[in-house]
Amino acid sequence: MDDAFEQELERRLLLLESPGGGGMILPDLPWRDVAAAIAGIVATITVMLWWAY
């Protein structure tokens, strides 16, 4: 593998494994995005069920 890739992988693993590092913690999704995803999934399921009949 590439040395730069190995170094970046090792750096990220250290961030994940270090207590209190918080290197890869992402903020929660906004409720609007969660609601849009749920609405999209429901609409897709509804259309697929309608199409199946």
All heavy atoms as TSV, in Angstrom:
chain	resi	resn	atom	element	x	y	z
A	1	MET	N	N	0.833	-1.187	0.000
A	1	MET	CA	C	0.000	0.000	0.000
A	1	MET	C	C	0.878	1.250	0.000
A	1	MET	O	O	2.043	1.213	0.344
A	1	MET	CB	C	-0.891	0.020	1.234
A	1	MET	CG	C	-2.101	-0.856	1.153
A	1	MET	SD	S	-3.246	-0.416	2.458
A	1	MET	CE	C	-3.758	-2.032	2.932
A	2	ASP	N	N	0.242	2.331	-0.317
A	2	ASP	CA	C	0.915	3.620	-0.358
A	2	ASP	C	C	1.258	4.088	1.060
A	2	ASP	O	O	0.465	3.911	1.993
A	2	ASP	CB	C	-0.019	4.615	-1.041
A	2	ASP	CG	C	0.637	5.943	-1.298
A	2	ASP	OD1	O	1.874	6.013	-1.298
A	2	ASP	OD2	O	-0.109	6.924	-1.481
A	3	ASP	N	N	2.433	4.674	1.232
A	3	ASP	CA	C	2.841	5.144	2.562
A	3	ASP	C	C	1.926	6.249	3.091
A	3	ASP	O	O	1.610	6.283	4.283
A	3	ASP	CB	C	4.284	5.664	2.522
A	3	ASP	CG	C	5.284	4.520	2.493
A	3	ASP	OD1	O	4.910	3.385	2.867
A	3	ASP	OD2	O	6.435	4.758	2.090
A	4	ALA	N	N	1.504	7.149	2.223
A	4	ALA	CA	C	0.611	8.229	2.657
A	4	ALA	C	C	-0.723	7.654	3.145
A	4	ALA	O	O	-1.275	8.110	4.145
A	4	ALA	CB	C	0.379	9.215	1.521
A	5	PHE	N	N	-1.210	6.638	2.441
A	5	PHE	CA	C	-2.459	5.995	2.847
A	5	PHE	C	C	-2.293	5.332	4.203
A	5	PHE	O	O	-3.159	5.460	5.072
A	5	PHE	CB	C	-2.874	4.967	1.792
A	5	PHE	CG	C	-4.102	4.190	2.170
A	5	PHE	CD1	C	-5.357	4.762	2.042
A	5	PHE	CD2	C	-3.994	2.903	2.663
A	5	PHE	CE1	C	-6.492	4.054	2.397
A	5	PHE	CE2	C	-5.125	2.187	3.023
A	5	PHE	CZ	C	-6.373	2.766	2.885
A	6	GLU	N	N	-1.194	4.624	4.396
A	6	GLU	CA	C	-0.923	3.952	5.674
A	6	GLU	C	C	-0.846	4.956	6.824
A	6	GLU	O	O	-1.386	4.714	7.903
A	6	GLU	CB	C	0.384	3.161	5.596
A	6	GLU	CG	C	0.296	1.905	4.781
A	6	GLU	CD	C	-0.465	0.802	5.483
A	6	GLU	OE1	O	-0.499	0.780	6.730
A	6	GLU	OE2	O	-1.050	-0.028	4.778
A	7	GLN	N	N	-0.183	6.072	6.595
A	7	GLN	CA	C	-0.044	7.093	7.631
A	7	GLN	C	C	-1.402	7.704	7.977
A	7	GLN	O	O	-1.718	7.922	9.153
A	7	GLN	CB	C	0.923	8.176	7.190
A	7	GLN	CG	C	2.358	7.704	7.136
A	7	GLN	CD	C	3.284	8.755	6.547
A	7	GLN	OE1	O	2.829	9.782	6.045
A	7	GLN	NE2	N	4.583	8.486	6.597
A	8	GLU	N	N	-2.207	7.983	6.970
A	8	GLU	CA	C	-3.534	8.560	7.209
A	8	GLU	C	C	-4.423	7.550	7.939
A	8	GLU	O	O	-5.165	7.921	8.856
A	8	GLU	CB	C	-4.190	8.982	5.887
A	8	GLU	CG	C	-5.552	9.594	6.028
A	8	GLU	CD	C	-5.560	10.916	6.777
A	8	GLU	OE1	O	-4.502	11.557	6.938
A	8	GLU	OE2	O	-6.648	11.320	7.228
A	9	LEU	N	N	-4.343	6.298	7.548
A	9	LEU	CA	C	-5.118	5.259	8.222
A	9	LEU	C	C	-4.715	5.139	9.684
A	9	LEU	O	O	-5.557	5.069	10.574
A	9	LEU	CB	C	-4.930	3.926	7.500
A	9	LEU	CG	C	-5.684	2.734	8.060
A	9	LEU	CD1	C	-7.179	2.979	8.018
A	9	LEU	CD2	C	-5.316	1.481	7.302
A	10	GLU	N	N	-3.438	5.161	9.951
A	10	GLU	CA	C	-2.943	5.068	11.327
A	10	GLU	C	C	-3.385	6.282	12.146
A	10	GLU	O	O	-3.788	6.156	13.309
A	10	GLU	CB	C	-1.414	4.976	11.324
A	10	GLU	CG	C	-0.815	4.673	12.657
A	10	GLU	CD	C	-1.200	3.302	13.196
A	10	GLU	OE1	O	-1.375	2.367	12.404
A	10	GLU	OE2	O	-1.339	3.188	14.425
A	11	ARG	N	N	-3.344	7.469	11.540
A	11	ARG	CA	C	-3.774	8.690	12.233
A	11	ARG	C	C	-5.256	8.606	12.604
A	11	ARG	O	O	-5.651	8.918	13.728
A	11	ARG	CB	C	-3.528	9.912	11.352
A	11	ARG	CG	C	-3.861	11.241	12.023
A	11	ARG	CD	C	-3.720	12.417	11.070
A	11	ARG	NE	N	-4.774	12.454	10.087
A	11	ARG	CZ	C	-6.011	12.923	10.315
A	11	ARG	NH1	N	-6.329	13.372	11.499
A	11	ARG	NH2	N	-6.907	12.931	9.362
A	12	ARG	N	N	-6.074	8.133	11.672
A	12	ARG	CA	C	-7.511	8.035	11.939
A	12	ARG	C	C	-7.813	6.973	12.988
A	12	ARG	O	O	-8.696	7.158	13.822
A	12	ARG	CB	C	-8.265	7.727	10.650
A	12	ARG	CG	C	-8.270	8.904	9.697
A	12	ARG	CD	C	-9.047	8.605	8.460
A	12	ARG	NE	N	-8.950	9.697	7.514
A	12	ARG	CZ	C	-9.864	9.956	6.611
A	12	ARG	NH1	N	-10.942	9.207	6.509
A	12	ARG	NH2	N	-9.708	10.957	5.779
A	13	LEU	N	N	-7.090	5.868	12.938
A	13	LEU	CA	C	-7.289	4.833	13.949
A	13	LEU	C	C	-6.918	5.338	15.333
A	13	LEU	O	O	-7.596	5.039	16.318
A	13	LEU	CB	C	-6.475	3.582	13.605
A	13	LEU	CG	C	-7.021	2.749	12.445
A	13	LEU	CD1	C	-6.043	1.648	12.089
A	13	LEU	CD2	C	-8.376	2.189	12.777
A	14	LEU	N	N	-5.861	6.112	15.425
A	14	LEU	CA	C	-5.477	6.684	16.715
A	14	LEU	C	C	-6.546	7.640	17.234
A	14	LEU	O	O	-6.831	7.680	18.425
A	14	LEU	CB	C	-4.127	7.397	16.608
A	14	LEU	CG	C	-2.902	6.486	16.532
A	14	LEU	CD1	C	-1.644	7.310	16.261
A	14	LEU	CD2	C	-2.754	5.681	17.805
A	15	LEU	N	N	-7.143	8.419	16.327
A	15	LEU	CA	C	-8.218	9.328	16.731
A	15	LEU	C	C	-9.419	8.552	17.255
A	15	LEU	O	O	-10.055	8.950	18.237
A	15	LEU	CB	C	-8.657	10.196	15.557
A	15	LEU	CG	C	-7.763	11.372	15.203
A	15	LEU	CD1	C	-8.266	12.047	13.935
A	15	LEU	CD2	C	-7.703	12.371	16.339
A	16	LEU	N	N	-9.739	7.444	16.604
A	16	LEU	CA	C	-10.890	6.649	17.034
A	16	LEU	C	C	-10.639	5.952	18.360
A	16	LEU	O	O	-11.538	5.822	19.181
A	16	LEU	CB	C	-11.222	5.588	15.979
A	16	LEU	CG	C	-11.894	6.086	14.716
A	16	LEU	CD1	C	-11.997	4.960	13.710
A	16	LEU	CD2	C	-13.254	6.636	15.016
A	17	GLU	N	N	-9.413	5.493	18.565
A	17	GLU	CA	C	-9.103	4.686	19.737
A	17	GLU	C	C	-8.735	5.505	20.964
A	17	GLU	O	O	-8.776	4.996	22.075
A	17	GLU	CB	C	-7.973	3.715	19.406
A	17	GLU	CG	C	-8.383	2.681	18.374
A	17	GLU	CD	C	-7.225	1.826	17.910
A	17	GLU	OE1	O	-6.067	2.149	18.250
A	17	GLU	OE2	O	-7.478	0.841	17.204
A	18	SER	N	N	-8.375	6.759	20.778
A	18	SER	CA	C	-7.955	7.555	21.921
A	18	SER	C	C	-9.172	8.015	22.725
A	18	SER	O	O	-10.128	8.562	22.167
A	18	SER	CB	C	-7.140	8.765	21.472
A	18	SER	OG	O	-7.935	9.626	20.703
A	19	PRO	N	N	-9.160	7.777	24.044
A	19	PRO	CA	C	-10.291	8.221	24.865
A	19	PRO	C	C	-10.328	9.747	24.933
A	19	PRO	O	O	-9.323	10.404	25.156
A	19	PRO	CB	C	-10.013	7.615	26.233
A	19	PRO	CG	C	-8.549	7.349	26.260
A	19	PRO	CD	C	-8.123	7.137	24.834
A	20	GLY	N	N	-11.479	10.295	24.704
A	20	GLY	CA	C	-11.631	11.742	24.763
A	20	GLY	C	C	-11.103	12.465	23.547
A	20	GLY	O	O	-11.110	13.683	23.498
A	21	GLY	N	N	-10.653	11.725	22.540
A	21	GLY	CA	C	-10.133	12.357	21.339
A	21	GLY	C	C	-11.226	13.036	20.541
A	21	GLY	O	O	-11.087	14.153	20.083
A	22	GLY	N	N	-12.349	12.340	20.378
A	22	GLY	CA	C	-13.486	12.913	19.660
A	22	GLY	C	C	-13.174	13.289	18.237
A	22	GLY	O	O	-13.783	14.193	17.695
A	23	GLY	N	N	-12.221	12.622	17.620
A	23	GLY	CA	C	-11.789	13.003	16.287
A	23	GLY	C	C	-12.787	12.725	15.192
A	23	GLY	O	O	-12.840	13.436	14.211
A	24	MET	N	N	-13.601	11.700	15.335
A	24	MET	CA	C	-14.505	11.330	14.254
A	24	MET	C	C	-15.978	11.490	14.647
A	24	MET	O	O	-16.847	10.978	13.980
A	24	MET	CB	C	-14.265	9.878	13.845
A	24	MET	CG	C	-12.899	9.651	13.280
A	24	MET	SD	S	-12.705	10.562	11.759
A	24	MET	CE	C	-11.818	9.385	10.800
A	25	ILE	N	N	-16.250	12.161	15.723
A	25	ILE	CA	C	-17.632	12.332	16.157
A	25	ILE	C	C	-18.294	13.420	15.311
A	25	ILE	O	O	-17.771	14.523	15.174
A	25	ILE	CB	C	-17.695	12.696	17.655
A	25	ILE	CG1	C	-17.139	11.545	18.475
A	25	ILE	CG2	C	-19.115	13.042	18.064
A	25	ILE	CD1	C	-17.028	11.839	19.957
A	26	LEU	N	N	-19.434	13.077	14.748
A	26	LEU	CA	C	-20.171	14.008	13.910
A	26	LEU	C	C	-21.422	14.466	14.642
A	26	LEU	O	O	-21.988	13.722	15.437
A	26	LEU	CB	C	-20.579	13.330	12.599
A	26	LEU	CG	C	-19.428	12.855	11.715
A	26	LEU	CD1	C	-19.979	12.085	10.525
A	26	LEU	CD2	C	-18.596	14.021	11.246
A	27	PRO	N	N	-21.889	15.673	14.367
A	27	PRO	CA	C	-23.121	16.138	15.001
A	27	PRO	C	C	-24.318	15.340	14.480
A	27	PRO	O	O	-24.282	14.768	13.391
A	27	PRO	CB	C	-23.215	17.603	14.592
A	27	PRO	CG	C	-22.408	17.713	13.348
A	27	PRO	CD	C	-21.317	16.686	13.476
A	28	ASP	N	N	-25.394	15.317	15.267
A	28	ASP	CA	C	-26.609	14.622	14.860
A	28	ASP	C	C	-27.211	15.284	13.628
A	28	ASP	O	O	-27.020	16.477	13.384
A	28	ASP	CB	C	-27.635	14.651	15.988
A	28	ASP	CG	C	-27.200	13.826	17.180
A	28	ASP	OD1	O	-26.376	12.914	16.989
A	28	ASP	OD2	O	-27.684	14.095	18.283
A	29	LEU	N	N	-27.951	14.473	12.865
A	29	LEU	CA	C	-28.655	15.023	11.712
A	29	LEU	C	C	-29.771	15.953	12.169
A	29	LEU	O	O	-30.418	15.688	13.178
A	29	LEU	CB	C	-29.282	13.893	10.895
A	29	LEU	CG	C	-28.363	13.095	9.993
A	29	LEU	CD1	C	-29.152	11.952	9.361
A	29	LEU	CD2	C	-27.756	13.947	8.931
A	30	PRO	N	N	-30.016	17.023	11.426
A	30	PRO	CA	C	-31.161	17.879	11.748
A	30	PRO	C	C	-32.463	17.094	11.559
A	30	PRO	O	O	-32.553	16.207	10.711
A	30	PRO	CB	C	-31.070	19.017	10.734
A	30	PRO	CG	C	-29.696	18.962	10.178
A	30	PRO	CD	C	-29.228	17.562	10.330
A	31	TRP	N	N	-33.479	17.423	12.347
A	31	TRP	CA	C	-34.766	16.726	12.267
A	31	TRP	C	C	-35.380	16.836	10.881
A	31	TRP	O	O	-36.066	15.930	10.423
A	31	TRP	CB	C	-35.728	17.271	13.313
A	31	TRP	CG	C	-35.360	16.817	14.686
A	31	TRP	CD1	C	-34.848	17.581	15.687
A	31	TRP	CD2	C	-35.438	15.481	15.204
A	31	TRP	NE1	N	-34.598	16.798	16.786
A	31	TRP	CE2	C	-34.957	15.506	16.519
A	31	TRP	CE3	C	-35.860	14.275	14.670
A	31	TRP	CZ2	C	-34.895	14.368	17.313
A	31	TRP	CZ3	C	-35.798	13.143	15.459
A	31	TRP	CH2	C	-35.330	13.193	16.769
A	32	ARG	N	N	-35.130	17.925	10.208
A	32	ARG	CA	C	-35.681	18.103	8.857
A	32	ARG	C	C	-35.138	17.041	7.911
A	32	ARG	O	O	-35.873	16.483	7.097
A	32	ARG	CB	C	-35.324	19.501	8.356
A	32	ARG	CG	C	-35.903	19.836	6.998
A	32	ARG	CD	C	-35.412	21.161	6.536
A	32	ARG	NE	N	-33.945	21.079	6.495
A	32	ARG	CZ	C	-33.169	21.963	5.926
A	32	ARG	NH1	N	-33.678	23.027	5.386
A	32	ARG	NH2	N	-31.867	21.816	5.915
A	33	ASP	N	N	-33.854	16.721	8.020
A	33	ASP	CA	C	-33.255	15.691	7.176
A	33	ASP	C	C	-33.786	14.304	7.522
A	33	ASP	O	O	-34.023	13.482	6.633
A	33	ASP	CB	C	-31.732	15.710	7.321
A	33	ASP	CG	C	-31.094	16.955	6.719
A	33	ASP	OD1	O	-31.791	17.686	5.985
A	33	ASP	OD2	O	-29.901	17.189	6.987
A	34	VAL	N	N	-33.973	14.045	8.808
A	34	VAL	CA	C	-34.535	12.751	9.230
A	34	VAL	C	C	-35.954	12.613	8.693
A	34	VAL	O	O	-36.330	11.561	8.154
A	34	VAL	CB	C	-34.503	12.618	10.768
A	34	VAL	CG1	C	-35.216	11.356	11.209
A	34	VAL	CG2	C	-33.068	12.639	11.282
A	35	ALA	N	N	-36.757	13.665	8.825
A	35	ALA	CA	C	-38.132	13.633	8.333
A	35	ALA	C	C	-38.165	13.456	6.813
A	35	ALA	O	O	-39.006	12.710	6.282
A	35	ALA	CB	C	-38.871	14.903	8.734
A	36	ALA	N	N	-37.263	14.117	6.097
A	36	ALA	CA	C	-37.213	13.985	4.639
A	36	ALA	C	C	-36.830	12.561	4.238
A	36	ALA	O	O	-37.383	12.005	3.285
A	36	ALA	CB	C	-36.217	14.986	4.056
A	37	ALA	N	N	-35.909	11.950	4.963
A	37	ALA	CA	C	-35.514	10.573	4.668
A	37	ALA	C	C	-36.665	9.615	4.915
A	37	ALA	O	O	-36.936	8.723	4.100
A	37	ALA	CB	C	-34.304	10.190	5.513
A	38	ILE	N	N	-37.372	9.792	6.023
A	38	ILE	CA	C	-38.526	8.931	6.332
A	38	ILE	C	C	-39.607	9.104	5.270
A	38	ILE	O	O	-40.181	8.114	4.789
A	38	ILE	CB	C	-39.058	9.229	7.746
A	38	ILE	CG1	C	-38.036	8.764	8.788
A	38	ILE	CG2	C	-40.410	8.568	7.969
A	38	ILE	CD1	C	-38.348	9.204	10.203
A	39	ALA	N	N	-39.887	10.342	4.885
A	39	ALA	CA	C	-40.899	10.595	3.861
A	39	ALA	C	C	-40.497	9.963	2.527
A	39	ALA	O	O	-41.337	9.381	1.823
A	39	ALA	CB	C	-41.111	12.093	3.692
A	40	GLY	N	N	-39.238	10.042	2.181
A	40	GLY	CA	C	-38.758	9.432	0.943
A	40	GLY	C	C	-38.873	7.916	0.964
A	40	GLY	O	O	-39.265	7.298	-0.037
A	41	ILE	N	N	-38.558	7.320	2.097
A	41	ILE	CA	C	-38.657	5.865	2.218
A	41	ILE	C	C	-40.116	5.431	2.125
A	41	ILE	O	O	-40.445	4.464	1.423
A	41	ILE	CB	C	-38.012	5.392	3.532
A	41	ILE	CG1	C	-36.494	5.560	3.453
A	41	ILE	CG2	C	-38.370	3.939	3.833
A	41	ILE	CD1	C	-35.780	5.370	4.772
A	42	VAL	N	N	-40.994	6.132	2.821
A	42	VAL	CA	C	-42.428	5.803	2.776
A	42	VAL	C	C	-42.961	5.966	1.354
A	42	VAL	O	O	-43.723	5.113	0.863
A	42	VAL	CB	C	-43.218	6.662	3.780
A	42	VAL	CG1	C	-44.708	6.551	3.560
A	42	VAL	CG2	C	-42.853	6.264	5.198
A	43	ALA	N	N	-42.589	7.032	0.675
A	43	ALA	CA	C	-43.055	7.251	-0.698
A	43	ALA	C	C	-42.539	6.156	-1.628
A	43	ALA	O	O	-43.296	5.643	-2.477
A	43	ALA	CB	C	-42.598	8.624	-1.190
A	44	THR	N	N	-41.307	5.773	-1.481
A	44	THR	CA	C	-40.738	4.711	-2.319
A	44	THR	C	C	-41.449	3.386	-2.084
A	44	THR	O	O	-41.800	2.685	-3.036
A	44	THR	CB	C	-39.227	4.560	-2.035
A	44	THR	OG1	O	-38.575	5.808	-2.306
A	44	THR	CG2	C	-38.618	3.462	-2.876
A	45	ILE	N	N	-41.680	3.041	-0.828
A	45	ILE	CA	C	-42.382	1.797	-0.511
A	45	ILE	C	C	-43.800	1.824	-1.068
A	45	ILE	O	O	-44.272	0.833	-1.639
A	45	ILE	CB	C	-42.385	1.561	1.007
A	45	ILE	CG1	C	-40.975	1.220	1.479
A	45	ILE	CG2	C	-43.367	0.454	1.385
A	45	ILE	CD1	C	-40.812	1.182	2.987
A	46	THR	N	N	-44.482	2.970	-0.935
A	46	THR	CA	C	-45.849	3.099	-1.433
A	46	THR	C	C	-45.895	2.915	-2.952
A	46	THR	O	O	-46.736	2.183	-3.475
A	46	THR	CB	C	-46.440	4.466	-1.047
A	46	THR	OG1	O	-46.379	4.601	0.375
A	46	THR	CG2	C	-47.868	4.617	-1.522
A	47	VAL	N	N	-44.996	3.548	-3.656
A	47	VAL	CA	C	-44.958	3.434	-5.121
A	47	VAL	C	C	-44.623	2.006	-5.535
A	47	VAL	O	O	-45.227	1.460	-6.470
A	47	VAL	CB	C	-43.949	4.441	-5.716
A	47	VAL	CG1	C	-43.677	4.149	-7.180
A	47	VAL	CG2	C	-44.462	5.858	-5.540
A	48	MET	N	N	-43.687	1.373	-4.850
A	48	MET	CA	C	-43.325	-0.002	-5.202
A	48	MET	C	C	-44.487	-0.965	-4.945
A	48	MET	O	O	-44.710	-1.884	-5.739
A	48	MET	CB	C	-42.075	-0.417	-4.449
A	48	MET	CG	C	-40.828	0.322	-4.905
A	48	MET	SD	S	-39.373	-0.143	-4.002
A	48	MET	CE	C	-38.949	-1.644	-4.863
A	49	LEU	N	N	-45.206	-0.784	-3.847
A	49	LEU	CA	C	-46.369	-1.621	-3.585
A	49	LEU	C	C	-47.473	-1.389	-4.610
A	49	LEU	O	O	-48.133	-2.319	-5.071
A	49	LEU	CB	C	-46.900	-1.368	-2.161
A	49	LEU	CG	C	-46.074	-1.965	-1.043
A	49	LEU	CD1	C	-46.591	-1.467	0.310
A	49	LEU	CD2	C	-46.108	-3.481	-1.089
A	50	TRP	N	N	-47.700	-0.127	-4.986
A	50	TRP	CA	C	-48.701	0.190	-6.000
A	50	TRP	C	C	-48.314	-0.435	-7.332
A	50	TRP	O	O	-49.149	-0.990	-8.039
A	50	TRP	CB	C	-48.821	1.713	-6.125
A	50	TRP	CG	C	-49.690	2.123	-7.274
A	50	TRP	CD1	C	-51.040	2.130	-7.315
A	50	TRP	CD2	C	-49.240	2.579	-8.550
A	50	TRP	NE1	N	-51.476	2.550	-8.554
A	50	TRP	CE2	C	-50.381	2.838	-9.324
A	50	TRP	CE3	C	-47.974	2.788	-9.103
A	50	TRP	CZ2	C	-50.290	3.290	-10.629
A	50	TRP	CZ3	C	-47.893	3.236	-10.400
A	50	TRP	CH2	C	-49.037	3.494	-11.145
A	51	TRP	N	N	-47.036	-0.367	-7.679
A	51	TRP	CA	C	-46.543	-0.895	-8.948
A	51	TRP	C	C	-46.634	-2.429	-8.974
A	51	TRP	O	O	-46.835	-3.028	-10.032
A	51	TRP	CB	C	-45.111	-0.436	-9.149
A	51	TRP	CG	C	-44.497	-0.824	-10.457
A	51	TRP	CD1	C	-45.057	-0.733	-11.693
A	51	TRP	CD2	C	-43.190	-1.358	-10.640
A	51	TRP	NE1	N	-44.195	-1.170	-12.636
A	51	TRP	CE2	C	-43.024	-1.564	-12.026
A	51	TRP	CE3	C	-42.146	-1.672	-9.786
A	51	TRP	CZ2	C	-41.842	-2.074	-12.558
A	51	TRP	CZ3	C	-40.976	-2.181	-10.322
A	51	TRP	CH2	C	-40.836	-2.376	-11.697
A	52	ALA	N	N	-46.519	-3.071	-7.828
A	52	ALA	CA	C	-46.552	-4.533	-7.768
A	52	ALA	C	C	-47.947	-5.083	-8.082
A	52	ALA	O	O	-48.074	-6.245	-8.473
A	52	ALA	CB	C	-46.104	-5.014	-6.398
A	53	TYR	N	N	-48.975	-4.273	-7.899
A	53	TYR	CA	C	-50.335	-4.774	-8.151
A	53	TYR	C	C	-50.819	-4.347	-9.482
A	53	TYR	O	O	-50.817	-4.112	-10.388
A	53	TYR	CB	C	-51.304	-4.261	-7.089
A	53	TYR	CG	C	-51.078	-4.942	-5.779
A	53	TYR	CD1	C	-50.495	-4.277	-4.703
A	53	TYR	CD2	C	-51.448	-6.269	-5.598
A	53	TYR	CE1	C	-50.294	-4.902	-3.493
A	53	TYR	CE2	C	-51.243	-6.902	-4.382
A	53	TYR	CZ	C	-50.676	-6.216	-3.333
A	53	TYR	OH	O	-50.487	-6.835	-2.146
